[in-house]
């Protein structure tokens, strides 16, 4: 077997599997510039993160979604390798005419193993678990003889995908979590185990959908961080957000925290990864049809990463990636262009009176930005927030809105003057109490903007009309102070 593996690796090294390379460049929310980031599969190699992902070419090819690779040490400088594991182009009935989500693990001898979904709509079953090996994480050799399909009761549905493999030291065996369905039918996460990463045994259901729906739970991960095991998954319907559960043992029972998600549906397929100290959740924010704000969302977009922090009770919350925001040190002066309504400016602080509409308009946004500040509301009436693509009426077409009555922060894809009569496109719950202060950080990279609120929630958005347009702050009948408003870049 070792001779076969060495021969396979030499063949893979000589072929390079058709990969192409792009040099390192700074980004907060990267894509290649010619393709889009789908489901991510982060792996920490001891020095840096190798973030494999399904590359969405949108090219009309008969196959789709090769595995490609981002490499980064700090989530700001990225090196790109395209198509490190390609889909099969030689056989229309190949099990992997399209590739799906999976994971990477290193064995005790230093060999890397990729387990991934092979998909072909022409075949039955449509989805199989497949295996490839590598010595360098870039050149891979497929092992088609190791592929397998679902056993009972999972053979009753075409869903059998997203293998997440890791070595579980608690039980001295490799675990594979698989997104599939049972006979109810209902979405479940199945558990398979192995001693050698070649022969897998079905150990039944690890976790069954507990959300009151029959949805599939896509892209699962299971990671131990501190004293807890954390299970994450994305509900395929109806909400399409990343959920988590927690337990003291990897086999459960898994408890549902009071706030069991981190972001809205502008962030999907997030998978856990950790380095020597920190925990991260890596996913993607979708593009929209035709690159227009009013159009529906696509599948795939830009990679977005949240860092996760742990409270004393074990629950988690998202924050900006520390290594990334530390790079954004160059302060920029924010000079108001215009202001209207009952608002008083004192340096970097702005006092809104709570009577009617008021705003302060800033100059155009360009490049990568970090905007920070602190809101302190005096009551629970009205709305306030940040507006973008500000026009001649001093209102924006895109708005991040703090809503005290609904206790949420929301993204409105409508004019600021109409938010009281409109429904938000995205929203997350946030505690907003009178007299308390709420810090926020807004990270902007081209048309992606991610808002972090007071160690509570994140809100990832796509805003095509944001770059190269004016922006501002506003209040609608809200008595609130916005203080310490600052901007910085690389």
C-alpha positions in Angstrom: 0.0 0.0 0.0 2.8 2.5 0.8 4.4 1.8 -2.6 1.1 2.5 -4.3 0.7 5.8 -2.3 4.3 7.0 -3.2 3.7 6.2 -6.9 0.5 8.1 -6.9 2.1 11.1 -5.2 4.9 11.2 -7.7 2.4 11.1 -10.5 0.4 13.9 -9.0 3.5 16.0 -8.5 4.4 15.7 -12.1 0.9 16.6 -13.3 0.2 19.3 -10.7 -3.4 18.5 -11.3 -3.8 21.5 -13.7 -3.4 24.1 -10.9 -2.6 27.7 -11.6 -1.2 30.1 -9.1 -1.9 33.8 -8.2 0.6 35.7 -6.0 -0.3 36.9 -2.5 -2.3 40.0 -2.3 -4.2 41.8 0.6 -7.9 41.2 1.0 -10.4 40.9 3.8 -13.0 39.0 1.8 -11.2 37.4 -1.1 -12.2 36.0 -4.5 -9.9 35.2 -7.4 -11.2 38.0 -9.6 -12.3 35.6 -12.3 -14.4 33.1 -10.1 -16.3 32.9 -6.9 -15.9 31.2 -3.5 -18.3 28.4 -2.6 -18.2 26.1 0.4 -15.0 26.4 2.3 -12.9 23.6 3.9 -10.3 25.3 6.2 -7.3 23.3 7.4 -4.5 24.6 9.7 -1.2 23.0 8.7 0.7 24.1 11.9 1.9 27.4 10.4 -0.8 28.8 8.2 -4.4 28.1 7.0 -5.0 26.2 3.8 -8.6 27.1 3.0 -9.8 24.7 0.3 -13.1 25.7 -1.4 -15.5 24.9 -4.2 -14.5 27.3 -7.0 -17.5 28.5 -8.9 -16.4 29.4 -12.4 -19.9 30.1 -13.9 -18.4 29.1 -17.2 -21.1 26.6 -18.5 -18.7 23.7 -18.5 -20.3 20.2 -18.3 -18.7 19.7 -14.9 -18.3 22.1 -12.0 -16.9 23.1 -8.6 -13.2 22.0 -8.6 -11.5 22.3 -5.3 -9.2 25.3 -5.2 -7.1 26.8 -2.4 -6.4 29.9 -0.5 -3.3 30.0 1.8 -3.0 32.7 4.5 -1.3 33.3 7.8 -3.3 36.4 8.9 -6.6 36.5 6.9 -5.4 39.5 5.0 -2.6 38.3 2.6 -3.7 35.4 0.5 -2.1 33.1 -2.0 -4.3 31.4 -4.5 -4.1 28.0 -6.3 -6.8 27.1 -8.7 -8.2 23.6 -9.4 -6.0 21.6 -7.0 -8.5 18.8 -7.2 -10.3 18.9 -10.6 -13.6 17.3 -11.5 -13.6 14.5 -14.1 -13.9 15.7 -17.7 -13.3 12.3 -19.4 -16.4 10.4 -18.5 -19.9 11.9 -18.4 -20.9 9.1 -16.0 -17.9 9.6 -13.6 -18.8 9.8 -9.9 -17.1 13.1 -9.7 -18.2 15.0 -12.7 -18.8 17.7 -10.1 -17.1 18.1 -6.7 -18.8 18.9 -3.5 -17.8 19.9 0.0 -15.4 17.8 2.2 -12.4 18.2 4.5 -8.7 17.6 4.8 -6.9 15.6 7.6 -3.3 14.6 8.1 -2.4 11.1 9.3 0.3 10.1 11.8 2.8 9.6 8.9 2.4 13.1 7.6 0.3 12.2 4.6 -2.7 14.5 3.8 -6.1 13.1 3.0 -8.9 14.9 1.3 -12.4 13.5 1.6 -14.9 15.1 -0.7 -18.3 14.7 -2.3 -18.5 13.3 -5.8 -21.7 14.3 -7.7 -23.2 13.2 -11.0 -26.9 13.8 -11.7 -26.8 11.1 -14.3 -26.0 8.3 -11.8 -27.7 6.6 -8.9 -26.8 7.4 -6.2 -26.0 10.9 -7.3 -23.6 11.5 -4.4 -20.6 9.5 -3.2 -17.8 10.0 -0.7 -14.4 10.1 -2.4 -10.8 10.2 -1.3 -7.5 11.8 -2.5 -4.0 12.1 -1.0 -1.1 14.6 -1.1 2.3 15.4 0.4 2.1 19.1 -0.2 -1.6 20.1 0.0 -1.4 21.3 -3.6 -0.8 18.3 -5.8 -3.4 15.6 -5.2 -3.9 12.0 -6.4 -7.4 10.6 -6.4 -8.1 7.1 -5.0 -11.4 6.1 -6.8 -11.2 2.6 -5.2 -11.8 4.2 -1.8 -15.1 5.8 -2.7 -18.3 4.7 -1.0 -22.0 5.4 -0.9 -24.6 5.6 1.8 -25.7 2.5 3.7 -29.2 1.9 5.2 -31.1 4.0 6.1 -29.3 6.7 4.1 -29.8 5.0 0.7 -33.4 6.1 0.5 -32.4 9.6 -0.5 -29.9 11.2 -2.9 -28.4 13.2 0.0 -25.0 11.8 1.1 -22.3 14.5 1.2 -20.1 17.0 2.9 -17.7 14.5 4.7 -15.9 16.2 7.7 -13.0 14.0 8.8 -10.8 14.5 11.9 -8.9 12.4 14.3 -10.8 12.0 17.6 -8.2 11.4 20.3 -10.9 10.7 22.9 -11.8 7.5 21.0 -8.5 6.9 19.2 -10.1 6.7 15.8 -10.9 8.9 12.8 -14.4 10.3 12.6 -16.3 11.3 9.5 -19.5 13.4 9.8 -21.8 13.2 6.7 -24.8 15.3 5.8 -27.7 12.9 4.9 -31.3 12.0 5.6 -33.2 9.2 7.4 -36.4 7.5 6.5 -38.7 10.0 8.3 -37.5 11.8 6.1 -35.4 14.3 8.1 -32.0 15.8 7.9 -29.4 14.1 10.0 -25.6 14.1 10.5 -24.3 10.5 10.3 -21.2 9.2 12.0 -18.7 6.9 10.3 -15.4 5.8 11.9 -12.1 4.4 10.7 -8.7 3.3 12.0 -6.9 3.7 8.7 -8.7 6.3 6.7 -9.6 3.7 4.1 -12.2 1.4 5.7 -15.2 3.2 7.2 -17.9 1.8 9.5 -21.4 3.3 9.9 -22.0 4.2 13.5 -25.5 5.6 13.1 -26.9 9.1 13.6 -24.7 11.5 15.6 -27.3 14.3 15.4 -30.8 14.8 14.1 -32.4 18.0 13.0 -33.8 19.7 16.1 -35.0 23.0 14.5 -38.6 22.0 13.8 -38.0 21.4 10.1 -36.9 18.5 8.0 -34.0 20.4 6.4 -30.6 19.0 5.6 -27.8 20.2 7.8 -25.0 21.0 5.4 -21.3 21.3 5.8 -21.0 20.0 9.4 -17.9 20.4 11.6 -17.1 19.1 15.1 -14.3 20.7 17.0 -13.1 20.7 20.6 -12.2 24.2 21.9 -11.5 24.6 25.6 -13.8 22.3 27.6 -16.5 22.0 24.9 -17.1 20.2 21.7 -18.8 22.4 19.1 -21.0 21.1 16.3 -21.8 23.4 13.4 -24.0 23.0 10.4 -26.0 25.2 7.9 -29.7 24.6 7.5 -30.4 24.2 3.8 -33.9 25.6 4.3 -35.8 27.7 5.3 -33.3 30.2 7.0 -30.0 29.2 5.5 -27.8 30.3 8.4 -25.0 28.6 10.3 -26.0 27.0 13.6 -24.0 25.5 16.4 -24.6 23.1 19.3 -22.3 22.3 22.3 -21.5 19.3 24.4 -18.9 18.0 26.9 -18.4 14.8 24.9 -18.0 14.4 21.1 -20.8 11.9 21.0 -23.2 14.4 22.8 -25.7 15.0 24.0 -25.6 18.3 22.1 -27.3 21.3 23.7 -28.8 24.2 21.8 -27.7 27.6 23.1 -30.3 30.4 23.5 -28.6 32.2 20.5 -27.6 29.3 18.3 -26.3 31.2 15.2 -23.8 34.0 14.5 -24.9 35.8 11.4 -27.8 36.0 8.9 -28.2 34.3 5.6 -25.6 36.6 4.0 -23.1 34.2 5.5 -23.4 30.5 4.6 -21.7 27.1 4.8 -19.4 28.3 7.6 -17.0 25.6 8.9 -14.9 25.7 12.1 -11.1 25.7 12.2 -8.6 26.5 14.8 -4.9 27.4 15.0 -2.8 27.1 18.2 -4.9 29.6 20.1 -8.0 30.8 18.3 -11.2 29.5 16.8 -12.6 30.7 13.4 -15.7 30.2 11.3 -15.0 30.4 7.5 -17.9 30.7 5.0 -19.0 32.8 2.1 -21.2 35.8 1.3 -23.2 35.5 -2.0 -23.1 37.6 -5.1 -26.4 38.7 -6.7 -27.7 38.2 -10.2 -26.2 40.5 -12.7 -24.3 42.4 -10.0 -27.3 44.4 -9.0 -28.4 45.1 -5.4 -32.1 44.5 -6.1 -31.6 41.1 -7.7 -31.8 37.7 -5.9 -28.7 36.1 -4.5 -26.5 33.6 -6.3 -24.7 30.5 -4.9 -21.1 31.4 -4.0 -19.4 34.8 -3.7 -16.6 36.1 -1.5 -14.9 34.2 1.4 -15.8 35.7 4.8 -14.2 34.7 8.1 -15.4 35.4 11.6 -13.2 34.8 14.7 -15.2 33.2 17.5 -14.8 34.0 21.2 -15.9 31.9 24.1 -17.9 33.1 27.1 -17.5 31.6 30.6 -20.6 29.4 30.0 -19.1 28.0 26.8 -21.4 29.9 24.4 -19.7 31.5 21.4 -19.9 34.9 19.7 -18.4 36.4 16.5 -15.8 39.2 16.4 -13.6 40.5 13.6 -10.5 38.5 12.9 -7.9 40.0 15.3 -4.9 39.5 12.9 -6.8 41.2 10.1 -8.0 44.3 12.0 -4.6 44.8 13.4 -3.4 45.4 9.9 -5.8 48.2 9.4 -3.9 50.8 11.3 -3.7 53.8 9.0 -6.1 56.3 10.4 -8.2 58.4 8.0 -9.8 61.7 8.8 -13.6 61.7 8.6 -14.8 65.1 7.5 -18.6 65.6 7.2 -19.7 67.0 3.9 -23.2 68.0 5.0 -25.6 67.5 7.8 -29.3 68.0 8.3 -32.0 67.8 11.0 -31.6 67.8 14.7 -28.0 66.6 15.0 -25.1 68.3 16.9 -21.5 67.5 15.9 -18.6 67.7 18.4 -15.4 66.4 17.0 -16.0 62.6 16.3 -19.2 62.6 18.4 -22.7 63.2 17.0 -25.9 63.8 19.1 -29.2 63.1 17.5 -32.2 64.6 19.3 -34.8 62.0 18.5 -37.1 64.4 16.5 -37.7 63.4 12.9 -35.0 62.5 10.4 -31.4 63.7 10.8 -28.2 62.7 9.1 -24.5 63.4 8.6 -23.0 62.7 5.1 -19.4 61.6 4.6 -17.2 61.5 1.5 -17.0 58.5 -0.9 -15.8 55.1 0.3 -13.0 53.4 -1.6 -10.6 50.5 -0.9 -10.5 48.3 2.2 -11.9 50.0 5.3 -12.5 49.5 9.0 -15.1 51.9 10.5 -15.6 51.9 14.2 -17.8 53.7 16.7 -20.1 53.5 19.7 -23.9 54.1 19.8 -25.6 55.1 23.1 -29.4 55.3 22.8 -31.3 57.2 25.5 -34.7 55.6 24.8 -36.3 52.7 22.9 -38.0 54.7 20.1 -37.0 55.1 16.5 -34.1 53.7 14.4 -30.6 54.8 13.7 -27.6 53.5 11.8 -25.3 53.7 8.8 -26.4 54.5 5.2 -24.6 53.9 1.9 -24.9 55.1 -1.7 -26.2 58.5 -0.4 -27.9 60.5 -3.1 -28.9 64.2 -3.5 -31.7 63.8 -0.9 -29.2 62.9 1.7 -30.6 59.4 2.1 -29.0 56.1 1.1 -30.3 53.2 -0.9 -28.5 50.7 1.3 -28.8 50.8 5.1 -27.6 49.1 8.3 -30.3 49.8 10.8 -30.3 49.5 14.6 -34.0 49.0 15.6 -34.6 49.3 19.3 -38.3 48.3 19.2 -37.5 45.0 17.4 -34.2 44.5 19.2 -32.3 43.8 16.0 -29.8 45.1 13.6 -31.0 44.8 10.0 -29.9 45.4 6.4 -32.4 47.4 4.3 -32.1 47.3 0.6 -34.3 50.3 0.2 -34.1 54.1 0.7 -33.5 55.4 4.2 -36.7 57.4 4.0 -38.7 54.2 3.5 -37.3 51.8 6.2 -40.3 52.4 8.5 -42.6 50.8 5.8 -40.2 48.2 4.4 -39.0 44.8 5.4 -35.3 44.2 5.9 -33.4 41.9 3.6 -31.3 40.5 6.5 -31.6 40.8 10.3 -30.0 39.5 13.4 -31.2 39.9 17.1 -29.2 42.3 19.2 -29.9 43.6 22.7 -30.3 47.4 22.6 -31.1 48.9 26.0 -31.5 52.6 26.9 -28.4 54.1 28.5 -26.1 51.3 27.4 -23.3 51.8 24.9 -22.8 49.5 21.9 -19.5 49.3 20.1 -19.5 48.3 16.4 -16.9 47.5 13.8 -17.7 47.6 10.1 -15.3 45.9 7.7 -15.5 46.8 4.0 -13.8 45.2 1.1 -15.2 46.2 -2.3 -18.9 45.3 -2.3 -18.8 43.1 0.8 -19.5 44.8 4.2 -19.6 42.9 7.5 -20.9 44.6 10.7 -19.9 43.3 14.2 -22.0 44.5 17.1 -20.8 44.7 20.7 -19.6 41.0 21.0 -23.1 39.8 20.1 -23.7 39.2 16.4 -22.3 39.7 12.9 -24.2 40.8 9.8 -22.6 40.0 6.4 -24.0 41.9 3.4 -23.4 42.5 -0.3 -23.7 46.1 -1.4 -22.9 46.8 -5.1 -23.6 50.5 -4.8 -21.3 51.0 -1.8 -17.8 51.6 -3.4 -17.1 55.1 -4.7 -20.2 56.6 -3.3 -20.9 58.8 -0.3 -22.1 57.3 3.0 -23.3 58.6 6.3 -25.0 58.2 9.7 -28.6 58.8 10.4 -31.4 58.8 13.0 -35.2 58.4 12.5 -36.9 59.6 15.7 -34.1 58.1 17.8 -32.4 59.9 20.7 -28.9 58.5 20.3 -25.3 59.6 20.5 -22.8 58.2 18.0 -19.3 58.7 19.5 -15.7 58.0 18.5 -16.5 57.5 14.9 -13.2 56.5 13.1 -12.0 55.1 9.9 -8.8 53.3 9.0 -7.2 51.3 6.2 -4.0 49.4 5.4 
